[in-house]
Amino acid sequence: MAPKGNKKDAKSVPASVMNRRARFDYEFISTYEAGIVLVGAEVKSVFAGKVNMSDAYCKIENSELWLVNLDIEPYKHATSAVPERRRDRKLLLHRREINVIARRSFEKGLAIVPYRIYFKNGKAKVEIALARGKKQYDKRRSIQEKDQRREMKKEGLI
């Protein structure tokens, strides 16, 4: 029998927030893990999963990568200095990685899409992807493949 007290509380595990719409609208070419600069109680809101990534995108300004339109709900127990919900947040990557991302996005016309926010070793991370927009027929194909997988799973073939 396992000793008591080894189970983690559901509250102690941080939420992983995903932008599922991005996977539907874009075909991911490559992904990168970036740190994110958060201020004050924003960390607790992200930890609780109070984030909306639906309108978020990344841009490069002055050789820096910025996350724009990420909506982090204010932490309800914060005392003072509550930052704006949709302010621009800096992403932390090595200079070489930023240069590669910038070059590939400008040359090939790829978008820089934030896909997931999660915690790793106590630090908030954002998974960004260089992505190409899907055409309408690509979306229909991915829906058809998903339906086929669901039917095969239902029949017990997978």
PyMOL CGO cylinders between C-alpha atoms (Angstrom):
from pymol import cmd
from pymol.cgo import CYLINDER

trace = [
    CYLINDER, 0.00, 0.00, 0.00, 1.33, 3.43, -0.93, 0.3, 1, 1, 1, 1, 1, 1,
    CYLINDER, 1.33, 3.43, -0.93, 2.05, 5.88, 1.90, 0.3, 1, 1, 1, 1, 1, 1,
    CYLINDER, 2.05, 5.88, 1.90, -0.50, 8.62, 2.41, 0.3, 1, 1, 1, 1, 1, 1,
    CYLINDER, -0.50, 8.62, 2.41, 0.29, 12.18, 1.41, 0.3, 1, 1, 1, 1, 1, 1,
    CYLINDER, 0.29, 12.18, 1.41, 2.09, 11.41, -1.84, 0.3, 1, 1, 1, 1, 1, 1,
    CYLINDER, 2.09, 11.41, -1.84, -0.86, 12.43, -4.01, 0.3, 1, 1, 1, 1, 1, 1,
    CYLINDER, -0.86, 12.43, -4.01, -0.79, 15.91, -5.47, 0.3, 1, 1, 1, 1, 1, 1,
    CYLINDER, -0.79, 15.91, -5.47, -3.80, 18.11, -4.96, 0.3, 1, 1, 1, 1, 1, 1,
    CYLINDER, -3.80, 18.11, -4.96, -5.73, 19.04, -8.07, 0.3, 1, 1, 1, 1, 1, 1,
    CYLINDER, -5.73, 19.04, -8.07, -5.14, 22.66, -7.09, 0.3, 1, 1, 1, 1, 1, 1,
    CYLINDER, -5.14, 22.66, -7.09, -1.37, 22.24, -6.89, 0.3, 1, 1, 1, 1, 1, 1,
    CYLINDER, -1.37, 22.24, -6.89, -1.05, 21.16, -10.52, 0.3, 1, 1, 1, 1, 1, 1,
    CYLINDER, -1.05, 21.16, -10.52, -0.93, 24.16, -12.88, 0.3, 1, 1, 1, 1, 1, 1,
    CYLINDER, -0.93, 24.16, -12.88, -3.28, 24.27, -15.81, 0.3, 1, 1, 1, 1, 1, 1,
    CYLINDER, -3.28, 24.27, -15.81, -1.98, 23.90, -19.35, 0.3, 1, 1, 1, 1, 1, 1,
    CYLINDER, -1.98, 23.90, -19.35, -3.83, 26.31, -21.63, 0.3, 1, 1, 1, 1, 1, 1,
    CYLINDER, -3.83, 26.31, -21.63, -4.05, 25.39, -25.32, 0.3, 1, 1, 1, 1, 1, 1,
    CYLINDER, -4.05, 25.39, -25.32, -5.17, 27.28, -28.39, 0.3, 1, 1, 1, 1, 1, 1,
    CYLINDER, -5.17, 27.28, -28.39, -7.01, 24.45, -30.14, 0.3, 1, 1, 1, 1, 1, 1,
    CYLINDER, -7.01, 24.45, -30.14, -8.22, 26.76, -32.88, 0.3, 1, 1, 1, 1, 1, 1,
    CYLINDER, -8.22, 26.76, -32.88, -4.61, 27.33, -33.96, 0.3, 1, 1, 1, 1, 1, 1,
    CYLINDER, -4.61, 27.33, -33.96, -4.15, 23.63, -34.71, 0.3, 1, 1, 1, 1, 1, 1,
    CYLINDER, -4.15, 23.63, -34.71, -7.31, 23.73, -36.86, 0.3, 1, 1, 1, 1, 1, 1,
    CYLINDER, -7.31, 23.73, -36.86, -6.46, 26.92, -38.77, 0.3, 1, 1, 1, 1, 1, 1,
    CYLINDER, -6.46, 26.92, -38.77, -2.70, 26.38, -39.24, 0.3, 1, 1, 1, 1, 1, 1,
    CYLINDER, -2.70, 26.38, -39.24, -0.30, 23.66, -40.28, 0.3, 1, 1, 1, 1, 1, 1,
    CYLINDER, -0.30, 23.66, -40.28, 2.64, 23.77, -37.86, 0.3, 1, 1, 1, 1, 1, 1,
    CYLINDER, 2.64, 23.77, -37.86, 6.08, 23.69, -39.49, 0.3, 1, 1, 1, 1, 1, 1,
    CYLINDER, 6.08, 23.69, -39.49, 8.26, 23.90, -36.36, 0.3, 1, 1, 1, 1, 1, 1,
    CYLINDER, 8.26, 23.90, -36.36, 7.71, 24.68, -32.69, 0.3, 1, 1, 1, 1, 1, 1,
    CYLINDER, 7.71, 24.68, -32.69, 9.75, 26.59, -30.10, 0.3, 1, 1, 1, 1, 1, 1,
    CYLINDER, 9.75, 26.59, -30.10, 9.56, 26.90, -26.33, 0.3, 1, 1, 1, 1, 1, 1,
    CYLINDER, 9.56, 26.90, -26.33, 9.83, 30.45, -25.00, 0.3, 1, 1, 1, 1, 1, 1,
    CYLINDER, 9.83, 30.45, -25.00, 9.70, 31.99, -21.56, 0.3, 1, 1, 1, 1, 1, 1,
    CYLINDER, 9.70, 31.99, -21.56, 7.16, 34.73, -20.94, 0.3, 1, 1, 1, 1, 1, 1,
    CYLINDER, 7.16, 34.73, -20.94, 7.59, 37.90, -18.90, 0.3, 1, 1, 1, 1, 1, 1,
    CYLINDER, 7.59, 37.90, -18.90, 4.68, 38.17, -16.47, 0.3, 1, 1, 1, 1, 1, 1,
    CYLINDER, 4.68, 38.17, -16.47, 4.07, 40.87, -13.88, 0.3, 1, 1, 1, 1, 1, 1,
    CYLINDER, 4.07, 40.87, -13.88, 2.72, 40.50, -10.36, 0.3, 1, 1, 1, 1, 1, 1,
    CYLINDER, 2.72, 40.50, -10.36, -0.35, 38.34, -9.92, 0.3, 1, 1, 1, 1, 1, 1,
    CYLINDER, -0.35, 38.34, -9.92, -0.47, 37.38, -13.62, 0.3, 1, 1, 1, 1, 1, 1,
    CYLINDER, -0.47, 37.38, -13.62, 1.55, 34.29, -12.70, 0.3, 1, 1, 1, 1, 1, 1,
    CYLINDER, 1.55, 34.29, -12.70, -1.19, 33.11, -10.34, 0.3, 1, 1, 1, 1, 1, 1,
    CYLINDER, -1.19, 33.11, -10.34, -3.87, 33.70, -12.97, 0.3, 1, 1, 1, 1, 1, 1,
    CYLINDER, -3.87, 33.70, -12.97, -1.91, 31.68, -15.54, 0.3, 1, 1, 1, 1, 1, 1,
    CYLINDER, -1.91, 31.68, -15.54, -1.31, 28.98, -12.91, 0.3, 1, 1, 1, 1, 1, 1,
    CYLINDER, -1.31, 28.98, -12.91, -5.09, 28.81, -12.39, 0.3, 1, 1, 1, 1, 1, 1,
    CYLINDER, -5.09, 28.81, -12.39, -5.70, 28.62, -16.15, 0.3, 1, 1, 1, 1, 1, 1,
    CYLINDER, -5.70, 28.62, -16.15, -7.48, 31.98, -16.45, 0.3, 1, 1, 1, 1, 1, 1,
    CYLINDER, -7.48, 31.98, -16.45, -6.05, 32.69, -19.91, 0.3, 1, 1, 1, 1, 1, 1,
    CYLINDER, -6.05, 32.69, -19.91, -7.72, 33.20, -23.28, 0.3, 1, 1, 1, 1, 1, 1,
    CYLINDER, -7.72, 33.20, -23.28, -5.45, 32.62, -26.29, 0.3, 1, 1, 1, 1, 1, 1,
    CYLINDER, -5.45, 32.62, -26.29, -8.03, 32.87, -29.06, 0.3, 1, 1, 1, 1, 1, 1,
    CYLINDER, -8.03, 32.87, -29.06, -6.90, 36.26, -30.46, 0.3, 1, 1, 1, 1, 1, 1,
    CYLINDER, -6.90, 36.26, -30.46, -3.23, 36.03, -29.49, 0.3, 1, 1, 1, 1, 1, 1,
    CYLINDER, -3.23, 36.03, -29.49, -0.40, 36.26, -32.00, 0.3, 1, 1, 1, 1, 1, 1,
    CYLINDER, -0.40, 36.26, -32.00, 3.36, 36.95, -31.99, 0.3, 1, 1, 1, 1, 1, 1,
    CYLINDER, 3.36, 36.95, -31.99, 5.29, 39.72, -33.65, 0.3, 1, 1, 1, 1, 1, 1,
    CYLINDER, 5.29, 39.72, -33.65, 8.95, 40.68, -33.89, 0.3, 1, 1, 1, 1, 1, 1,
    CYLINDER, 8.95, 40.68, -33.89, 9.96, 44.27, -33.08, 0.3, 1, 1, 1, 1, 1, 1,
    CYLINDER, 9.96, 44.27, -33.08, 13.55, 45.49, -32.68, 0.3, 1, 1, 1, 1, 1, 1,
    CYLINDER, 13.55, 45.49, -32.68, 14.87, 41.91, -32.63, 0.3, 1, 1, 1, 1, 1, 1,
    CYLINDER, 14.87, 41.91, -32.63, 12.54, 41.02, -29.76, 0.3, 1, 1, 1, 1, 1, 1,
    CYLINDER, 12.54, 41.02, -29.76, 9.61, 38.62, -29.82, 0.3, 1, 1, 1, 1, 1, 1,
    CYLINDER, 9.61, 38.62, -29.82, 6.32, 39.93, -28.39, 0.3, 1, 1, 1, 1, 1, 1,
    CYLINDER, 6.32, 39.93, -28.39, 3.08, 38.15, -27.56, 0.3, 1, 1, 1, 1, 1, 1,
    CYLINDER, 3.08, 38.15, -27.56, 0.13, 40.39, -28.46, 0.3, 1, 1, 1, 1, 1, 1,
    CYLINDER, 0.13, 40.39, -28.46, -3.53, 40.16, -27.39, 0.3, 1, 1, 1, 1, 1, 1,
    CYLINDER, -3.53, 40.16, -27.39, -3.07, 37.40, -24.82, 0.3, 1, 1, 1, 1, 1, 1,
    CYLINDER, -3.07, 37.40, -24.82, -5.96, 37.86, -22.38, 0.3, 1, 1, 1, 1, 1, 1,
    CYLINDER, -5.96, 37.86, -22.38, -4.99, 37.05, -18.78, 0.3, 1, 1, 1, 1, 1, 1,
    CYLINDER, -4.99, 37.05, -18.78, -7.87, 37.53, -16.36, 0.3, 1, 1, 1, 1, 1, 1,
    CYLINDER, -7.87, 37.53, -16.36, -6.90, 39.63, -13.31, 0.3, 1, 1, 1, 1, 1, 1,
    CYLINDER, -6.90, 39.63, -13.31, -6.26, 37.57, -10.19, 0.3, 1, 1, 1, 1, 1, 1,
    CYLINDER, -6.26, 37.57, -10.19, -9.21, 38.11, -7.87, 0.3, 1, 1, 1, 1, 1, 1,
    CYLINDER, -9.21, 38.11, -7.87, -7.10, 38.20, -4.69, 0.3, 1, 1, 1, 1, 1, 1,
    CYLINDER, -7.10, 38.20, -4.69, -4.52, 40.68, -6.03, 0.3, 1, 1, 1, 1, 1, 1,
    CYLINDER, -4.52, 40.68, -6.03, -4.13, 43.72, -3.80, 0.3, 1, 1, 1, 1, 1, 1,
    CYLINDER, -4.13, 43.72, -3.80, -2.70, 46.43, -6.02, 0.3, 1, 1, 1, 1, 1, 1,
    CYLINDER, -2.70, 46.43, -6.02, -1.02, 47.18, -9.33, 0.3, 1, 1, 1, 1, 1, 1,
    CYLINDER, -1.02, 47.18, -9.33, -3.25, 45.04, -11.51, 0.3, 1, 1, 1, 1, 1, 1,
    CYLINDER, -3.25, 45.04, -11.51, -1.80, 45.14, -15.07, 0.3, 1, 1, 1, 1, 1, 1,
    CYLINDER, -1.80, 45.14, -15.07, -3.87, 45.44, -18.24, 0.3, 1, 1, 1, 1, 1, 1,
    CYLINDER, -3.87, 45.44, -18.24, -5.54, 42.25, -19.43, 0.3, 1, 1, 1, 1, 1, 1,
    CYLINDER, -5.54, 42.25, -19.43, -4.41, 42.43, -23.07, 0.3, 1, 1, 1, 1, 1, 1,
    CYLINDER, -4.41, 42.43, -23.07, -1.04, 44.16, -22.84, 0.3, 1, 1, 1, 1, 1, 1,
    CYLINDER, -1.04, 44.16, -22.84, 1.92, 43.08, -24.97, 0.3, 1, 1, 1, 1, 1, 1,
    CYLINDER, 1.92, 43.08, -24.97, 4.15, 40.57, -23.22, 0.3, 1, 1, 1, 1, 1, 1,
    CYLINDER, 4.15, 40.57, -23.22, 7.77, 39.89, -24.08, 0.3, 1, 1, 1, 1, 1, 1,
    CYLINDER, 7.77, 39.89, -24.08, 8.83, 36.35, -24.97, 0.3, 1, 1, 1, 1, 1, 1,
    CYLINDER, 8.83, 36.35, -24.97, 12.27, 35.13, -23.95, 0.3, 1, 1, 1, 1, 1, 1,
    CYLINDER, 12.27, 35.13, -23.95, 14.28, 33.27, -26.59, 0.3, 1, 1, 1, 1, 1, 1,
    CYLINDER, 14.28, 33.27, -26.59, 17.92, 33.18, -27.57, 0.3, 1, 1, 1, 1, 1, 1,
    CYLINDER, 17.92, 33.18, -27.57, 18.91, 35.82, -30.12, 0.3, 1, 1, 1, 1, 1, 1,
    CYLINDER, 18.91, 35.82, -30.12, 19.81, 33.14, -32.69, 0.3, 1, 1, 1, 1, 1, 1,
    CYLINDER, 19.81, 33.14, -32.69, 16.37, 31.55, -32.37, 0.3, 1, 1, 1, 1, 1, 1,
    CYLINDER, 16.37, 31.55, -32.37, 14.64, 34.91, -32.80, 0.3, 1, 1, 1, 1, 1, 1,
    CYLINDER, 14.64, 34.91, -32.80, 16.73, 35.59, -35.92, 0.3, 1, 1, 1, 1, 1, 1,
    CYLINDER, 16.73, 35.59, -35.92, 15.85, 32.18, -37.40, 0.3, 1, 1, 1, 1, 1, 1,
    CYLINDER, 15.85, 32.18, -37.40, 12.15, 32.69, -36.67, 0.3, 1, 1, 1, 1, 1, 1,
    CYLINDER, 12.15, 32.69, -36.67, 12.19, 36.19, -38.15, 0.3, 1, 1, 1, 1, 1, 1,
    CYLINDER, 12.19, 36.19, -38.15, 14.03, 35.09, -41.29, 0.3, 1, 1, 1, 1, 1, 1,
    CYLINDER, 14.03, 35.09, -41.29, 11.76, 32.10, -41.91, 0.3, 1, 1, 1, 1, 1, 1,
    CYLINDER, 11.76, 32.10, -41.91, 8.56, 34.04, -41.26, 0.3, 1, 1, 1, 1, 1, 1,
    CYLINDER, 8.56, 34.04, -41.26, 9.54, 36.83, -43.66, 0.3, 1, 1, 1, 1, 1, 1,
    CYLINDER, 9.54, 36.83, -43.66, 10.97, 34.62, -46.41, 0.3, 1, 1, 1, 1, 1, 1,
    CYLINDER, 10.97, 34.62, -46.41, 8.31, 31.96, -46.56, 0.3, 1, 1, 1, 1, 1, 1,
    CYLINDER, 8.31, 31.96, -46.56, 5.34, 33.99, -45.37, 0.3, 1, 1, 1, 1, 1, 1,
    CYLINDER, 5.34, 33.99, -45.37, 4.78, 31.92, -42.24, 0.3, 1, 1, 1, 1, 1, 1,
    CYLINDER, 4.78, 31.92, -42.24, 2.88, 33.12, -39.18, 0.3, 1, 1, 1, 1, 1, 1,
    CYLINDER, 2.88, 33.12, -39.18, 4.20, 32.96, -35.62, 0.3, 1, 1, 1, 1, 1, 1,
    CYLINDER, 4.20, 32.96, -35.62, 1.38, 31.44, -33.58, 0.3, 1, 1, 1, 1, 1, 1,
    CYLINDER, 1.38, 31.44, -33.58, 1.27, 30.88, -29.80, 0.3, 1, 1, 1, 1, 1, 1,
    CYLINDER, 1.27, 30.88, -29.80, -0.09, 27.41, -29.22, 0.3, 1, 1, 1, 1, 1, 1,
    CYLINDER, -0.09, 27.41, -29.22, 0.18, 26.48, -25.55, 0.3, 1, 1, 1, 1, 1, 1,
    CYLINDER, 0.18, 26.48, -25.55, 1.01, 27.98, -22.15, 0.3, 1, 1, 1, 1, 1, 1,
    CYLINDER, 1.01, 27.98, -22.15, 2.27, 25.68, -19.43, 0.3, 1, 1, 1, 1, 1, 1,
    CYLINDER, 2.27, 25.68, -19.43, 4.59, 25.55, -16.43, 0.3, 1, 1, 1, 1, 1, 1,
    CYLINDER, 4.59, 25.55, -16.43, 7.98, 23.84, -16.51, 0.3, 1, 1, 1, 1, 1, 1,
    CYLINDER, 7.98, 23.84, -16.51, 10.22, 23.77, -13.45, 0.3, 1, 1, 1, 1, 1, 1,
    CYLINDER, 10.22, 23.77, -13.45, 8.13, 26.52, -11.85, 0.3, 1, 1, 1, 1, 1, 1,
    CYLINDER, 8.13, 26.52, -11.85, 8.39, 28.91, -14.80, 0.3, 1, 1, 1, 1, 1, 1,
    CYLINDER, 8.39, 28.91, -14.80, 5.67, 29.86, -17.28, 0.3, 1, 1, 1, 1, 1, 1,
    CYLINDER, 5.67, 29.86, -17.28, 6.47, 28.80, -20.84, 0.3, 1, 1, 1, 1, 1, 1,
    CYLINDER, 6.47, 28.80, -20.84, 4.78, 29.48, -24.17, 0.3, 1, 1, 1, 1, 1, 1,
    CYLINDER, 4.78, 29.48, -24.17, 4.99, 27.06, -27.05, 0.3, 1, 1, 1, 1, 1, 1,
    CYLINDER, 4.99, 27.06, -27.05, 5.04, 29.01, -30.29, 0.3, 1, 1, 1, 1, 1, 1,
    CYLINDER, 5.04, 29.01, -30.29, 4.92, 27.60, -33.79, 0.3, 1, 1, 1, 1, 1, 1,
    CYLINDER, 4.92, 27.60, -33.79, 5.94, 28.73, -37.23, 0.3, 1, 1, 1, 1, 1, 1,
    CYLINDER, 5.94, 28.73, -37.23, 2.78, 27.92, -39.11, 0.3, 1, 1, 1, 1, 1, 1,
    CYLINDER, 2.78, 27.92, -39.11, 1.29, 28.10, -42.57, 0.3, 1, 1, 1, 1, 1, 1,
    CYLINDER, 1.29, 28.10, -42.57, -2.41, 28.89, -42.88, 0.3, 1, 1, 1, 1, 1, 1,
    CYLINDER, -2.41, 28.89, -42.88, -4.60, 26.01, -44.02, 0.3, 1, 1, 1, 1, 1, 1,
    CYLINDER, -4.60, 26.01, -44.02, -6.86, 26.32, -46.99, 0.3, 1, 1, 1, 1, 1, 1,
    CYLINDER, -6.86, 26.32, -46.99, -10.53, 25.36, -46.73, 0.3, 1, 1, 1, 1, 1, 1,
    CYLINDER, -10.53, 25.36, -46.73, -9.99, 21.96, -48.35, 0.3, 1, 1, 1, 1, 1, 1,
    CYLINDER, -9.99, 21.96, -48.35, -7.19, 21.20, -45.87, 0.3, 1, 1, 1, 1, 1, 1,
    CYLINDER, -7.19, 21.20, -45.87, -9.62, 21.84, -43.02, 0.3, 1, 1, 1, 1, 1, 1,
    CYLINDER, -9.62, 21.84, -43.02, -12.20, 19.52, -44.57, 0.3, 1, 1, 1, 1, 1, 1,
    CYLINDER, -12.20, 19.52, -44.57, -9.54, 16.83, -44.92, 0.3, 1, 1, 1, 1, 1, 1,
    CYLINDER, -9.54, 16.83, -44.92, -8.48, 17.14, -41.27, 0.3, 1, 1, 1, 1, 1, 1,
    CYLINDER, -8.48, 17.14, -41.27, -12.13, 16.94, -40.14, 0.3, 1, 1, 1, 1, 1, 1,
    CYLINDER, -12.13, 16.94, -40.14, -12.63, 13.83, -42.30, 0.3, 1, 1, 1, 1, 1, 1,
    CYLINDER, -12.63, 13.83, -42.30, -9.50, 12.17, -40.83, 0.3, 1, 1, 1, 1, 1, 1,
    CYLINDER, -9.50, 12.17, -40.83, -10.67, 12.97, -37.30, 0.3, 1, 1, 1, 1, 1, 1,
    CYLINDER, -10.67, 12.97, -37.30, -14.09, 11.43, -38.03, 0.3, 1, 1, 1, 1, 1, 1,
    CYLINDER, -14.09, 11.43, -38.03, -12.46, 8.29, -39.46, 0.3, 1, 1, 1, 1, 1, 1,
    CYLINDER, -12.46, 8.29, -39.46, -10.26, 7.91, -36.37, 0.3, 1, 1, 1, 1, 1, 1,
    CYLINDER, -10.26, 7.91, -36.37, -13.30, 8.33, -34.12, 0.3, 1, 1, 1, 1, 1, 1,
    CYLINDER, -13.30, 8.33, -34.12, -15.24, 5.64, -36.06, 0.3, 1, 1, 1, 1, 1, 1,
    CYLINDER, -15.24, 5.64, -36.06, -12.31, 3.22, -35.93, 0.3, 1, 1, 1, 1, 1, 1,
    CYLINDER, -12.31, 3.22, -35.93, -11.97, 3.79, -32.19, 0.3, 1, 1, 1, 1, 1, 1,
    CYLINDER, -11.97, 3.79, -32.19, -15.70, 3.15, -31.77, 0.3, 1, 1, 1, 1, 1, 1,
    CYLINDER, -15.70, 3.15, -31.77, -15.44, -0.14, -33.64, 0.3, 1, 1, 1, 1, 1, 1,
    CYLINDER, -15.44, -0.14, -33.64, -12.46, -1.19, -31.55, 0.3, 1, 1, 1, 1, 1, 1,
    CYLINDER, -12.46, -1.19, -31.55, -9.93, -1.26, -34.38, 0.3, 1, 1, 1, 1, 1, 1,
    CYLINDER, -9.93, -1.26, -34.38, -7.58, 1.14, -32.60, 0.3, 1, 1, 1, 1, 1, 1,
]
cmd.load_cgo(trace, "trace")
